[in-house]
């Protein structure tokens, strides 16, 4: 069902959003509900408020303002009427629902032993809409294959949040798993792919079954911490290519190192604008210093258009091979 994510919202919010143009609903990326404050959406890199009649406005005074009833109803809907079963999600500050949509939560933190135990008095929600875009990785994948086209090179994809890393990883998994039978791309065998999907966003699994097309030879560990999941994959599922999103902790770096030493290609993503930023982090910095990655992909987004720049293992920009050449930057 198209735009089924609308069912996540309480009635008055859903009514306002449902009146937006269909073309906008098909491109919306985030919906932000802040109790007592203006309803806001993000689409194609633009931010607007939404009034009760479903009209866009730049004036906060004109926007619909969700109330306490909306917040309570929203919590009820996204928790499937069982908030007490989501203790771990409340501790982490987000809930991932079927379809891979992730809902960030804001409220009062309750501490336990000096760490966040859970959230209460939740009055802020950031709904990030997951979308499947087959072919979004078409122009990038050739840059990640070795000369024989039989192997994917160890790759780190980096960008700020909300720039399309997860969508790109999803399509890379699909294409690497499926392979290519020939044609313009040339013949390429399908490889065994393992996805450690800690936030359930890449595959969008529901009861262990992926909601998105991630390829015919792909295994998923859903809801599993990345470091632990990568080790489980190495020991028991023998992937050719291991995919993980948003790595960065020292234990993630250790698991990546284990995979590389086991002869498994790692395709990972991390938050950052440049490789030099990542080099300052304790975990990733060590991987970069040791030259573990053969490719770095830097994503850029402007006016809703995604482009990328590819660096080799020595952090030198690589030329593009087809399509528009814009100073080493390729538009996806």
C-alpha positions in Angstrom: 0.0 0.0 0.0 1.5 3.3 -1.1 2.4 5.7 1.7 1.3 3.2 4.3 3.5 5.0 6.8 0.6 7.5 7.2 -1.0 4.9 9.5 1.7 5.7 12.1 0.1 9.0 12.9 -2.7 10.1 15.2 -5.9 11.0 13.4 -5.5 14.8 13.3 -1.9 14.7 12.2 -2.7 12.0 9.6 -5.6 14.1 8.2 -3.2 17.1 7.7 -0.5 15.0 6.1 -2.9 13.1 3.9 -4.0 16.4 2.2 -0.5 17.1 1.0 0.1 16.5 -2.7 0.8 12.9 -3.7 4.1 13.8 -5.4 5.3 15.4 -2.1 4.2 12.4 0.0 6.2 10.2 -2.3 9.4 12.2 -1.6 9.0 13.2 2.1 11.9 12.1 4.2 11.1 13.2 7.8 8.0 14.2 9.7 8.7 15.9 13.0 6.1 16.0 15.8 6.9 18.2 18.8 4.2 18.5 21.3 2.8 22.1 21.5 5.0 23.2 18.6 4.6 23.3 14.8 4.2 20.1 12.7 7.2 20.0 10.3 8.3 17.9 7.3 11.5 17.5 5.3 11.4 16.6 1.6 14.1 17.0 -1.1 16.3 18.9 1.4 13.5 21.4 2.1 11.8 22.1 5.4 8.2 23.3 5.8 5.6 23.5 8.4 2.2 22.0 7.7 -1.2 23.5 8.7 -4.3 21.6 9.7 -5.6 21.8 6.1 -2.4 20.1 4.7 -0.9 23.3 3.3 2.8 24.0 3.5 3.9 27.2 5.2 7.1 28.8 6.3 5.3 30.6 9.2 5.3 28.6 12.4 2.2 30.5 13.7 0.1 29.0 10.9 1.1 25.4 11.4 -0.8 22.7 13.2 0.5 22.1 16.7 0.2 18.5 18.0 -1.1 18.3 21.6 -0.7 15.9 24.5 -3.5 13.6 23.1 -1.6 13.4 19.8 1.6 12.4 21.6 -0.1 9.7 23.6 -1.9 8.3 20.6 1.4 8.4 18.6 3.1 6.3 21.2 0.3 3.9 21.3 0.4 3.4 17.5 4.1 3.0 17.1 4.4 0.6 20.0 1.5 -1.5 18.8 -0.4 -0.7 22.0 2.4 -2.4 24.1 4.8 0.3 25.2 6.1 -1.8 28.1 7.5 -4.3 25.7 9.8 -1.7 24.1 12.1 -1.0 27.1 15.3 -1.5 25.0 14.1 0.9 22.3 13.2 3.5 24.8 16.6 3.3 26.3 18.2 3.8 22.9 15.9 6.6 22.0 14.4 5.2 18.8 11.9 2.7 17.5 12.2 0.9 14.2 8.9 -0.3 12.8 8.1 -2.8 10.0 9.2 -1.3 6.7 12.4 0.0 8.1 11.0 3.4 9.2 12.8 4.8 12.2 11.2 7.0 14.8 13.5 9.1 17.0 12.1 9.9 20.4 12.6 13.0 22.7 11.5 13.4 26.2 12.8 13.1 29.8 15.6 10.6 30.4 15.5 8.4 33.4 19.0 7.4 34.6 20.0 4.0 36.0 23.5 3.7 37.4 24.6 6.9 35.7 23.4 5.7 32.2 20.1 6.3 30.4 17.6 3.7 31.6 14.7 4.7 29.5 12.6 7.7 28.3 9.4 9.0 29.8 7.2 12.0 29.1 7.8 11.5 25.4 6.6 14.5 23.4 9.0 14.6 20.4 9.0 12.2 17.4 11.2 12.3 14.3 9.8 9.8 11.8 12.3 9.0 9.1 10.7 7.4 6.1 12.6 4.4 4.6 12.4 4.1 0.8 13.5 1.5 -1.6 15.2 3.0 -4.7 16.3 0.1 -7.0 19.2 1.2 -9.2 20.4 4.1 -6.9 23.8 2.3 -6.7 24.1 1.7 -10.5 26.8 4.3 -11.0 28.7 3.6 -7.8 29.1 -0.1 -7.9 31.6 -0.3 -10.8 34.0 1.9 -8.7 33.9 -0.7 -5.9 34.8 -3.7 -8.0 38.4 -4.9 -8.6 39.8 -5.3 -12.1 38.4 -8.8 -12.6 34.9 -7.7 -11.5 34.9 -10.9 -9.3 35.4 -9.1 -6.0 34.1 -6.1 -4.1 36.7 -4.0 -2.5 36.7 -3.0 1.2 34.7 0.2 1.3 33.7 2.9 3.7 30.8 5.2 2.8 30.6 8.4 4.7 28.2 11.4 4.8 26.3 13.4 7.4 23.0 12.0 8.5 20.0 11.9 6.1 22.1 11.8 3.0 21.1 8.4 1.7 23.8 6.0 3.1 21.3 3.4 4.2 19.3 3.5 0.9 22.6 3.2 -1.0 23.7 0.2 1.1 20.4 -1.5 0.5 20.7 -1.3 -3.2 24.4 -2.3 -3.1 23.4 -5.4 -1.2 20.8 -6.3 -3.8 23.1 -5.8 -6.8 26.1 -7.6 -5.2 23.9 -10.5 -4.2 22.2 -10.8 -7.5 25.2 -10.4 -9.7 24.9 -9.4 -13.4 24.3 -11.7 -16.4 26.0 -9.5 -18.9 25.0 -6.6 -21.1 26.5 -3.1 -20.7 27.7 -4.0 -17.2 29.4 -7.3 -18.2 29.0 -10.6 -16.4 29.5 -10.6 -12.7 28.8 -13.5 -10.3 26.4 -13.1 -7.4 28.1 -13.2 -4.0 26.9 -14.2 -0.6 26.0 -11.1 1.4 25.6 -10.7 5.1 23.8 -7.7 6.6 24.1 -6.8 10.3 21.0 -4.7 10.6 21.2 -3.3 14.1 18.4 -0.7 13.6 16.3 -2.8 11.2 16.6 -0.1 8.6 18.6 -1.7 5.7 16.4 -4.8 5.2 13.3 -3.5 7.1 12.7 -7.0 8.4 9.4 -8.0 10.0 9.6 -11.2 12.1 12.9 -12.0 10.4 11.7 -11.5 6.8 13.1 -8.6 4.9 10.6 -6.1 3.6 13.0 -4.7 1.0 14.6 -6.5 -2.0 18.2 -7.1 -0.7 19.1 -9.8 -3.2 18.7 -13.6 -3.5 21.9 -14.6 -1.7 21.6 -12.2 1.3 21.4 -13.2 5.0 20.3 -10.7 7.7 20.9 -10.5 11.4 18.1 -8.2 12.4 18.3 -6.0 15.5 21.7 -7.3 16.4 24.5 -5.1 17.7 27.0 -4.5 14.9 30.2 -5.8 16.5 28.6 -8.9 17.9 26.6 -9.5 14.7 29.7 -9.2 12.4 31.5 -11.9 14.5 28.4 -14.1 14.3 28.3 -13.7 10.6 32.0 -14.6 10.3 31.7 -17.7 12.4 28.4 -19.2 11.0 27.2 -17.7 7.8 30.4 -17.4 5.7 29.5 -14.2 3.7 31.6 -13.0 0.8 30.6 -9.5 1.6 29.6 -8.1 5.1 27.5 -5.0 5.3 27.0 -2.8 8.3 25.6 0.7 8.8 26.8 3.5 11.1 29.9 1.9 12.4 32.2 4.0 14.7 32.7 2.4 18.1 36.1 0.7 18.9 34.3 -2.7 19.1 33.0 -2.1 15.6 36.5 -1.5 14.3 37.7 -4.7 16.0 35.0 -6.7 14.2 35.8 -5.1 10.9 39.5 -6.1 11.4 38.5 -9.7 12.1 36.4 -9.8 8.9 39.2 -8.4 6.8 41.7 -10.9 8.2 39.2 -13.7 7.5 39.1 -12.7 3.8 35.6 -11.2 3.9 34.9 -7.9 2.1 33.5 -5.2 4.4 31.1 -2.6 3.0 30.3 -0.2 5.8 28.9 3.3 6.4 29.8 6.0 9.0 28.8 9.6 9.8 31.2 12.2 8.6 32.0 14.7 5.9 35.6 13.8 5.1 38.0 10.9 5.8 40.2 13.3 7.8 37.3 13.7 10.3 37.0 9.9 10.7 40.7 9.5 11.2 40.4 11.4 14.5 38.0 8.8 16.0 39.6 6.1 18.1 38.1 3.1 16.4 37.8 4.2 12.7 41.1 6.2 12.9 43.0 3.0 13.5 41.4 1.3 10.5 42.2 4.3 8.3 45.8 4.5 9.6 46.4 0.8 8.8 44.9 1.3 5.3 42.2 -1.3 5.8 39.8 0.2 3.3 40.5 0.2 -0.5 37.7 2.6 -1.3 36.1 5.6 0.4 32.9 7.0 -0.9 31.9 10.5 0.2 28.2 11.3 -0.4 26.9 14.8 -1.0 23.4 16.1 -1.3 22.2 19.3 -2.8 18.6 20.3 -3.5 17.6 16.7 -3.1 20.2 15.4 -5.6 22.7 12.8 -4.4 26.2 12.8 -5.8 29.4 11.0 -4.7 33.2 11.2 -4.8 35.3 8.1 -4.7 38.8 7.9 -3.1 41.3 5.0 -3.3 42.9 3.5 -0.2 45.5 6.3 -0.2 42.7 8.8 -0.1 43.3 10.0 -3.7 40.3 11.0 -5.8 39.5 8.6 -8.6 38.2 9.7 -12.0 34.7 8.8 -13.2 34.5 6.4 -16.1 31.1 7.3 -17.7 28.3 9.8 -17.4 28.9 13.4 -16.4 32.4 14.3 -15.2 32.2 17.0 -12.6 35.7 17.2 -11.1 35.7 13.6 -9.9 32.1 13.8 -8.6 29.4 11.5 -9.9 25.7 12.1 -9.7 23.7 9.1 -8.6 
